[in-house]
Amino acid sequence: MRVLKPEVAQDRKDKILNWVVYNYVSTGRPVSSELIAEEGKFNVSSATIRNILKELEETGYLYQPHTSGGRIPSDRGYRAYVDNILRLQRLAAGEKERLETEHERRIEQLDGFLKQTSRMLADTSKWAGFVMGADTDMDGVKRLDLISMGPKNVLSVVFSHSGMIKHATFALEHPAEKGQVKVLASQLNRRLKDVPVSDVPGVIAREFIPRGRDKGIGELLHKLAEYFRGLAGNEDALHLEGLSRIYANLEDGNMEDFRSIAAVLDQKERFFGLLRERLHDCASKTKALAEPGKRHIVDVTIGSENSIKEFRNFSLVSSSYCINNKAVGLVGILGYKRMEYPRMISLVDTVSSMMEEMLGEWDRIEFED
């Protein structure tokens, strides 16, 4: 007969006690061993459940109002239940504080923010963590700076509401006068503010290029439109860290699972496409939720619920993060279905909130002209 370690046996006993108290509080009806076996999902035999209930009764945590009936919690049982809740809350608060401290330490610089966040999720969850940056269908332009670097070179810097900063240098065949570049930047900023990044090329083509301009400015506009087309749908915004943790936790040496998921992640566009779908779904759900003060929700898909068949043994826990009440990116955890869901959900929710706070601070920065 297999003998459990004392700490494992105690943990099982605590979980069954908590389940009994919660069920009794919810229904007001005594809890039977049969109900625990059917609905508790503890993966133990009915005989084991009866033995644990008997121990809990003998130690004063439960009692039977009627000899043949189910059990209800005693004051001691309620106390153990409440103490457990308080302990979990303290652990959650401590973990949140640790996450916040780690987050502040790692994002002193904007560069690498998304990658560091995905790595922090992986390190904390012990699974793979991912962050998908601004979705260009939803993200909007906050500011566009054009800086003359000489007669035939212009530096472009794009600031988006999601915190994305992109810069590029355009080499022109024809000179663009510095004053005209400055005027163009002012005109573009007035028109493009809050316009989705993916719509910018069309706006430039329709409203700016047709105007009579000198060759240098016209050439710059064509290059800007092409540059924004390249930004739209850019998959470089996806950061995934901790894939090795999935390999380290292979179930029964199942290399097929690892090969399947590695094949998907090698074809980055498939995973990116799945996450874009989830981002749009999260945005719709968040909008429908309309809960005051709540800007995002955590979404969980398990095994076959994922649209990618290779993920049949894996779960995705993710949440959008919002700026100005718009979902602009996604954070999450990828791991086996047997992951610790309450903790993973809490982690993703906390990190999503911290990203919103940090990006919100960047969004409030006033850039000097």
Stockholm file with secondary structure:
# STOCKHOLM 1.0

chainA/1-369         MRVLKPEVAQDRKDKILNWVVYNYVSTGRPVSSELIAEEGKFNVSSATIRNILKELEETGYLYQPHTSGGRIPSDRGYRAYVDNILRLQRLAAGEKERLETEHERRIEQLDGFLKQTSRMLADTSKWAGFVMGADTDMDGVKRLDLISMGPKNVLSVVFSHSGMIKHATFALEHPAEKGQVKVLASQLNRRLKDVPVSDVPGVIAREFIPRGRDKGIGELLHKLAEYFRGLAGNEDALHLEGLSRIYANLEDGNMEDFRSIAAVLDQKERFFGLLRERLHDCASKTKALAEPGKRHIVDVTIGSENSIKEFRNFSLVSSSYCINNKAVGLVGILGYKRMEYPRMISLVDTVSSMMEEMLGEWDRIEFED
#=GR chainA/1-369 SS CCCCCHHHHHHHHHHHHHHHHHHHHHHCSCBCHHHHHHHSCCCCCHHHHHHHHHHHHHTTSEECSSTTSCBEECHHHHHHHHHHHHHHHHHHHHHHHHHHHHHHHHTSSSTTHHHHHHHHHHHHHSSEEEEECCCTTTCBEEEEEEEECSTTEEEEEEEETTSCEEEEEEECSSCCCHHHHHHHHHHHHHHHTTCBGGGHHHHHHHHTTTSCCCHHHHHHHHHHHHHHHHHTTCGGGEEEECHHHHHHTCGGGCHHHHHHHHHHHHSHHHHHHHHHHHHHHHHHHHHHHCCTTCCCCEEEEEGGGSSSGGGTTEEEEEEEEEETTEEEEEEEEEEETTSCHHHHHHHHHHHHHHHHHHHHHHHTCCCCC
#=GC SS_cons         CCCCCHHHHHHHHHHHHHHHHHHHHHHCSCBCHHHHHHHSCCCCCHHHHHHHHHHHHHTTSEECSSTTSCBEECHHHHHHHHHHHHHHHHHHHHHHHHHHHHHHHHTSSSTTHHHHHHHHHHHHHSSEEEEECCCTTTCBEEEEEEEECSTTEEEEEEEETTSCEEEEEEECSSCCCHHHHHHHHHHHHHHHTTCBGGGHHHHHHHHTTTSCCCHHHHHHHHHHHHHHHHHTTCGGGEEEECHHHHHHTCGGGCHHHHHHHHHHHHSHHHHHHHHHHHHHHHHHHHHHHCCTTCCCCEEEEEGGGSSSGGGTTEEEEEEEEEETTEEEEEEEEEEETTSCHHHHHHHHHHHHHHHHHHHHHHHTCCCCC
//
